[in-house]
Amino acid sequence: MNSSETLVDMGSSRADLLLVNGMVLTLDPDGRRFDPGAVAILNGEIAAVGPAERVAADFRATRTLDVGGCVVLPGLINAHTHAAMTLFRGLADDLPLMEWLQQHIFPAEAKLTEEWVYWGTMLACAEMIRSGTTTFCDMYLFEHKVAEAARAAGMRAVVGEVLYDFPSPHYGPIENGLRFTESLIERWKEDPLIRIAVEPHAPYTCSPSLLARCNDIALRHRVPLIIHLSENEAEVEQVLSRYGRRPVAHLENVGLLGPHLMADHCVALDERDLELLAERGVHVVHNPESNMKLASGIAPVPKLLERGVNVALGTDGCASNNNLDLFGEMDTCAKLHKAATLNPTAMPAETVLRMTTAGGARALGMEGRIGELSAGRLADLIVVDFRKPHLVPVYNPISHLVYAARSSDVRHTVIHGRLVMEDRKLLTINVDEVMERVRYIARTIKP
């Protein structure tokens, strides 16, 4: 019996949930798969993964799901989004980044209430669960309500209040924002699903002193530090003009670069930027569809990967994407870089799928807990139905997941051992109520 089939408790034969007869893609470092395979789940963790016949014989399960004809894999990780921006989906499209932010998004956000953020996040959770995302990383306002919504939906989330020099529609002066961030860390420190991060918005909205204080809080509490970085050339020019350094070098000078830092976007990078990110072990989150829509450019992801930088995948928010569908994001990511480099071997399907699973886990500081299917890991997984015309025949299931599968092909979603979607039915969210609440809010945003 190999390690992926080893039981957490060799004396146990009980399972809360057993998935049998599907093709199981562990996405572990050895790339092991079992067909037909099975996954046994107990107390929120994976108890065993292996051949269906063997695992089924070892366990007596409270609930068994036959997933024949389907592929079982780790849940997808959306490493950068603004969940409650579902409220602004389609509000202001086809505009440059700064005009989009300053003339449309910031004024709309000035009207935000914590209730709006809760319902916008619930809508995002419904969309993500239905499209195979089991963990998301969020940066926004009223993040206590994002945490509450994610917890109610049964989703795993890393959340952090956005911090910047000017007053926030939520907390007002920045001193309040820093105190609020530390209170979030304390409030959620024991929760099995929710983790808090420290999240200064960007180098052009945060002074060096604010960045340094954010860094100190993150290091002191051992939580991730997350920032938008080098999103486009205009940002680079603005930071150069103000501080005499490019954004990456500016963060190095302030002392932020390190393995605790997640840098979102990283589109406009030069060779020195690439070297610094690699040398300091910074994690990068790629958001190809948002970058394309805002004409920000194409992040040099192949170069980052060549230098050993861990790159995860994110959707960004629904105001600049306009969806939270990681299957579409994976497809775009793989094809965009082939076109950009004129190299059909750039960004292979497996590389992109691992960015969206193990890469996200590593970036969020959850390596060894999520991102692959093996005994002892948290039981976050999805079941994709391959009994569809567009997924037949199957020569390479990983290729299909990136290039052919759709979010609507996700049949079951399991988070922390709990079925949150079964046969496409959401079990933790009243989606009709959520959509009606958001429609009402939209009439207030734009009468």
QUILIN-V764493 format. One record per residue. N is the residue number from 0. RES is the residue in one letter. PSI is psi in whole degrees, 0 to 359 (* if undefined). Layout:
{{N;RES;PSI} {N;RES;PSI}}
//
This chain:
{{0;M;123} {1;N;175} {2;S;329} {3;S;349} {4;E;357} {5;T;136} {6;L;147} {7;V;317} {8;D;106} {9;M;341} {10;G;357} {11;S;141} {12;S;14} {13;R;143} {14;A;147} {15;D;322} {16;L;138} {17;L;124} {18;L;124} {19;V;153} {20;N;6} {21;G;170} {22;M;118} {23;V;118} {24;L;107} {25;T;330} {26;L;29} {27;D;174} {28;P;333} {29;D;356} {30;G;31} {31;R;144} {32;R;155} {33;F;128} {34;D;106} {35;P;145} {36;G;179} {37;A;154} {38;V;126} {39;A;136} {40;I;134} {41;L;127} {42;N;42} {43;G;358} {44;E;162} {45;I;121} {46;A;327} {47;A;149} {48;V;135} {49;G;196} {50;P;140} {51;A;314} {52;E;318} {53;R;312} {54;V;318} {55;A;325} {56;A;332} {57;D;340} {58;F;143} {59;R;112} {60;A;145} {61;T;322} {62;R;133} {63;T;132} {64;L;124} {65;D;115} {66;V;35} {67;G;140} {68;G;1} {69;C;165} {70;V;130} {71;V;129} {72;L;168} {73;P;148} {74;G;148} {75;L;150} {76;I;116} {77;N;99} {78;A;356} {79;H;118} {80;T;174} {81;H;86} {82;A;314} {83;A;354} {84;M;2} {85;T;332} {86;L;335} {87;F;15} {88;R;119} {89;G;7} {90;L;319} {91;A;94} {92;D;163} {93;D;44} {94;L;154} {95;P;155} {96;L;307} {97;M;321} {98;E;318} {99;W;314} {100;L;306} {101;Q;329} {102;Q;344} {103;H;306} {104;I;310} {105;F;316} {106;P;322} {107;A;321} {108;E;336} {109;A;339} {110;K;352} {111;L;145} {112;T;164} {113;E;329} {114;E;317} {115;W;315} {116;V;321} {117;Y;310} {118;W;325} {119;G;322} {120;T;321} {121;M;321} {122;L;318} {123;A;318} {124;C;319} {125;A;315} {126;E;318} {127;M;315} {128;I;318} {129;R;343} {130;S;18} {131;G;7} {132;T;129} {133;T;341} {134;T;139} {135;F;154} {136;C;124} {137;D;142} {138;M;117} {139;Y;200} {140;L;157} {141;F;48} {142;E;344} {143;H;328} {144;K;331} {145;V;315} {146;A;316} {147;E;319} {148;A;315} {149;A;318} {150;R;317} {151;A;325} {152;A;349} {153;G;23} {154;M;150} {155;R;136} {156;A;146} {157;V;119} {158;V;152} {159;G;139} {160;E;131} {161;V;135} {162;L;136} {163;Y;171} {164;D;327} {165;F;161} {166;P;143} {167;S;146} {168;P;343} {169;H;295} {170;Y;353} {171;G;232} {172;P;154} {173;I;329} {174;E;320} {175;N;323} {176;G;319} {177;L;318} {178;R;320} {179;F;319} {180;T;315} {181;E;328} {182;S;325} {183;L;316} {184;I;315} {185;E;318} {186;R;323} {187;W;11} {188;K;337} {189;E;3} {190;D;139} {191;P;341} {192;L;330} {193;I;132} {194;R;147} {195;I;144} {196;A;162} {197;V;127} {198;E;79} {199;P;141} {200;H;303} {201;A;163} {202;P;335} {203;Y;353} {204;T;358} {205;C;129} {206;S;159} {207;P;323} {208;S;321} {209;L;317} {210;L;317} {211;A;321} {212;R;321} {213;C;317} {214;N;319} {215;D;318} {216;I;316} {217;A;315} {218;L;320} {219;R;323} {220;H;358} {221;R;50} {222;V;162} {223;P;150} {224;L;127} {225;I;136} {226;I;147} {227;H;136} {228;L;128} {229;S;52} {230;E;330} {231;N;175} {232;E;328} {233;A;321} {234;E;317} {235;V;314} {236;E;321} {237;Q;315} {238;V;321} {239;L;315} {240;S;323} {241;R;321} {242;Y;353} {243;G;11} {244;R;153} {245;R;160} {246;P;317} {247;V;314} {248;A;326} {249;H;315} {250;L;324} {251;E;317} {252;N;325} {253;V;341} {254;G;20} {255;L;334} {256;L;129} {257;G;175} {258;P;353} {259;H;355} {260;L;131} {261;M;122} {262;A;116} {263;D;135} {264;H;284} {265;C;54} {266;V;310} {267;A;87} {268;L;140} {269;D;183} {270;E;321} {271;R;321} {272;D;314} {273;L;316} {274;E;316} {275;L;316} {276;L;319} {277;A;314} {278;E;326} {279;R;357} {280;G;28} {281;V;142} {282;H;138} {283;V;140} {284;V;120} {285;H;132} {286;N;71} {287;P;317} {288;E;319} {289;S;316} {290;N;323} {291;M;314} {292;K;323} {293;L;4} {294;A;38} {295;S;335} {296;G;190} {297;I;119} {298;A;140} {299;P;61} {300;V;316} {301;P;322} {302;K;322} {303;L;315} {304;L;321} {305;E;328} {306;R;2} {307;G;12} {308;V;134} {309;N;123} {310;V;127} {311;A;176} {312;L;140} {313;G;165} {314;T;342} {315;D;192} {316;G;166} {317;C;349} {318;A;347} {319;S;23} {320;N;293} {321;N;34} {322;N;177} {323;L;33} {324;D;104} {325;L;339} {326;F;315} {327;G;323} {328;E;319} {329;M;315} {330;D;314} {331;T;315} {332;C;310} {333;A;316} {334;K;323} {335;L;315} {336;H;334} {337;K;316} {338;A;319} {339;A;326} {340;T;355} {341;L;39} {342;N;108} {343;P;348} {344;T;355} {345;A;142} {346;M;64} {347;P;158} {348;A;318} {349;E;323} {350;T;315} {351;V;318} {352;L;321} {353;R;327} {354;M;324} {355;T;358} {356;T;274} {357;A;324} {358;G;318} {359;G;318} {360;A;315} {361;R;317} {362;A;323} {363;L;5} {364;G;25} {365;M;22} {366;E;135} {367;G;353} {368;R;318} {369;I;174} {370;G;350} {371;E;163} {372;L;107} {373;S;159} {374;A;134} {375;G;345} {376;R;158} {377;L;142} {378;A;75} {379;D;110} {380;L;163} {381;I;157} {382;V;120} {383;V;126} {384;D;113} {385;F;9} {386;R;55} {387;K;147} {388;P;323} {389;H;359} {390;L;21} {391;V;136} {392;P;176} {393;V;104} {394;Y;322} {395;N;103} {396;P;328} {397;I;319} {398;S;315} {399;H;318} {400;L;325} {401;V;318} {402;Y;342} {403;A;328} {404;A;153} {405;R;160} {406;S;329} {407;S;352} {408;D;349} {409;V;121} {410;R;313} {411;H;146} {412;T;128} {413;V;128} {414;I;125} {415;H;38} {416;G;1} {417;R;131} {418;L;114} {419;V;345} {420;M;131} {421;E;126} {422;D;45} {423;R;2} {424;K;124} {425;L;131} {426;L;349} {427;T;355} {428;I;132} {429;N;90} {430;V;329} {431;D;318} {432;E;317} {433;V;313} {434;M;322} {435;E;320} {436;R;317} {437;V;324} {438;R;320} {439;Y;315} {440;I;320} {441;A;326} {442;R;336} {443;T;322} {444;I;316} {445;K;87} {446;P;*}}
//
